[in-house]
Amino acid sequence: MTAMFDQELREQLARARKELAAARAEGDADGVQAYEGRIAGLIRLAAQHGITLPHSADEEEQNLH
């Protein structure tokens, strides 16, 4: 089960990053904010379950501002 959860988190993170890039390219400020929060939330969720996802410090801190 843990491997499936790990994989699902990784897939969701990849999708959120793609959507964030698209929102930035379209100048969609609300979308950017939403996807930044989604990415930070996924990283936190993974950490709570002992899963390390590769990420930047900016991604981790996005919704702390």
Secondary structure, 3 states (H helix, E strand, C coil): CHHHHHHHHHHHHHHHHHHHHHHHHHCCHHHHHHHHHHHHHHHHHHHHCCCCCCCCHHHHHHHHC
